[in-house]
Amino acid sequence: MSGDGEMSIFGPAAQYLRKSEKERIEAQSMPFDAKTASYVSDDKELYVKGLVQNKDGDKVTVQTLDDRTVVVKEDQVFPMNPPKFD
């Protein structure tokens, strides 16, 4: 895996291509539940992060990180990769 020093060849674009070492360490140390962490389709943002609260048949209740509760079809909920892979 390449370090932050190797990203310097990309110049000013490097900050957009990879998180800093500090950001990666913080993300890897955050608690993560693969069963509930998800992305949900959104009209304004395309996708938003959220936590699955309840499943009832093909309907899923998701609490988004901006404190909205949405009920969507199961095919509109997508699993989130663990932060350690970002």
N, C-alpha and C positions, 0 to 999 in steps of 0.2 A: 504494500500500500504506500502511495506516495505521501510525503509529508507536506507541510505548509510551504517549506522552502522551495520545493519542486514546482509549486503552483505559480511562482514568480514569472515563469516563462510566458504566462498568459496575460501579463501586465494588469491593467485596471479591471479586466473582465474576471480575474481570478476570484474576487470576492463574491461573484454571482454563480460561480461554478462549483464552489465547495464551501462548506461551513468552516469557520475557524476551529482550531483545536479546542478552545474553551467551549464553544457552542456544542461541539461533538461530545465532549465529556459530560456537559450538563444534560444533553439529550439522552445519553446512555445511562445516566444514573437516575432518571425519572422513572417512577413506577409505571408499568404498562400491563394492561390486561388484554390479551389478543382476542378474547371472546367478546368483549364489549367495545373496544376501540374501533371506530369505523369512519368512513366518509359517507355522506349522504348527499344525494342530488339536491341542488338548490337553484331556484330561478335566477337569482341575482349574482351569486358567486360561482356558479357551476357546481362546485362541491364544497362542503364544509365539514370540519371535523366534529365528531360527536361520540357519545357513549350510548350504546343500546340499553334501553331501560326495560323493554318488554317485547315479547313476540306473541302474537295472537293470530294463528293461521298464517295467511300471507301478508299480514300487516305488522309493521315493526314501529315501535315508539322509540324515538331517538332524542336525547337531550344534547343539543348542539353546544359548542363552547361559548357561543354568544348568548347563552341562557334562553334559547327558544326550545320548545318541545314540538317536534313534528312527528306525524304519523304518515308513513310511506309504505309502498309495496316493498316486499322483501328484495325484489330485483333492483331497487334503487339504493340499496345499502351495500357498501363495498368495504372489505376488511382493510385495516390500516397496517402497514409494515411497522415493525418495532423501530423505535427511534435509533437504535444502534446501527441500522442499515442506511440511515440518511447520510 
